[in-house]
Amino acid sequence: MTEEQQNNERQFSVQRVYTKDVSFESPNAPEIFRGEWKPRHELNLNTKINQLDATVYEVVLAVTVTVKVEDKTAFLVEVQQAGIFTAQGFSEEDLGPLLGAYCPNLLFPYAREVVSDLVVKGSFPQLVLQHVNFDVLFAQHQQQAAEQAGDAKPVQH
């Protein structure tokens, strides 16, 4: 089979995009509103892939934003933005970047919107998350996994 024939048999589609879980906490309100606003932001991202059947996958992008002023948490936002995707005819080698980078790239704008809306509704200044390059993050994760696998080689005596 030629590469062109193989590419013609590949099918990818988005079945659904949805918010799976959301949480907003402002543990130090209303006191946090009374001080000077000099926030420090921390962003954590995680991706989870669940295979639903032979060619259907759920990809969940977890976004956690913690904002502190001095040592007090101003707010904490957690969003799990998910999508159901059909991926047919892809090799294992191609499926990893598709589900681990391309799908999170599709989901991130939705998660960013949810985070921004929750922050504003919590009476804080708007927070717009900057674009994230999931291709680079996926490549770094693959490299770290390969290095760890290399470190885990059995010691010969």
N, C-alpha and C positions, 0 to 999 in steps of 0.2 A: 504494500500500500504506500502510495507516495505521500509526502508531507501535505500536499495540497488536498488530497482526498481526506486525510485525517482531519485537517482543519475544517473542511466542509461538514464533517460529522459532529463537530463540537457545537454544543448549544448551551447558552447561559441565559438565564432570565431571573428577574426579581419577581417573586410571587407576592411578597408583602413586606412592608417596613412598619415596625410598631415599637412603642415604648413598653418595655417589659416590666421595668421597676423604676421608681423615682423616689427620692428622699431629699428633703431640705430641712436643715437644722440651723437654728441661730441660738446657741446655748447661752450666750451672754447678752441677749437683748433684754431690756432696752438700754442697759448701761453702755453697750458698745457704740450706740448712736451719739453719746454725749462727749466722747473723746475725739482727739484729732485722728483723721482718717489717713493712715499711712499703712496700707495693707501689704502683706506678703502672700503670694499665691503659690500653691503647690498643686500640680496636676499629675494624676496617676491614671494610666490607661491599661486596660487588659482586654484581651479578646478570647472568647471561648467558642469553639465550633462543636456543634452537635449534629451528627448524621441522623436524619430522620428516616430515610430509606436509601435505596441504592444510589439515587442521583439528587436527592433533596437534602439540603443542609440548613440548619439554623446557625447564624453567626450572631453572637452577642458581643457588643462593644460596651464595656463598662468604663465610665468616665467618673472620676472622683476629683472634685475640686475642694480644697481646703484653703480658706482665707483667714489669716490671723493679723491682728493688730497687737504689736508687742507680743506678749505671751498668751493672749486671749483669742480664742477662736471666734471670729466674727460670724462665719457661716461655713457650712459643710453641705455640698451638693453631691448626690450620687445618682447617676442615671445609667440605666441599662437599656441601650437602644439596640433593637434586634431586627433581623431580617430573615426571611426564608427565601432561599435561592436554589434554583435548579442548575446543576452543572453536569452535563452529559458529554462523554467522549473526550474528557481531559485525562492526560496521563497523571500519575501520582506526582510527578515532578512539577507539572503545571498547576495541579489542583492546590498545592500548598500556597503559592503566591496569590492565586485567585481568591481563596477563602481567607487567607491570613493577611492580605494587604489590600487587594482590590475591593472586597466587600466592606472592610472597615472604612476605607476611603468613601464609599457610598453612604455609610451610616453616620459618619462623623458630623456632617452638616445638620442632621436631624438632632443629634445629641447636643450640639453646640446651641441650637435654638432653644431646646428644653432648659439647658443650664442658664442661658441668658434670661429667659422668661421667669424662671424661679427666683433668680437673684433680684430682679426688679420687683417682683411681687413681695419679696422679703424686705423691701424698702432700702435696698443697697444700690450704689451706683452700678450702672450697667456693666456687665462683664462679658466681653466677646472673646471667646477662645480663638487663638491663632490657629492657622492651618497646621495640620500634623501630616508629615510624610510617612505614611504607613509602609510604603515600599522600603524605605531606609530602616524603619524599626523592624520589619520582618527580616530583612537581610542581616541586621545585627543579631536578632534572636537566633537565626539559623547558624550564624557564625559561633555564637556563644554555646549553642547546643553541640556543635561539632567539636569545639574545643573541650567541652566537658566530657564528651564521649571519648575523645583522645586521651584525656587525663584518667579515665576510668579503666584503661587497659590493665589486664592482670599483670602482676609482677612475676617474672620468671626467676626461679631459684636455681 
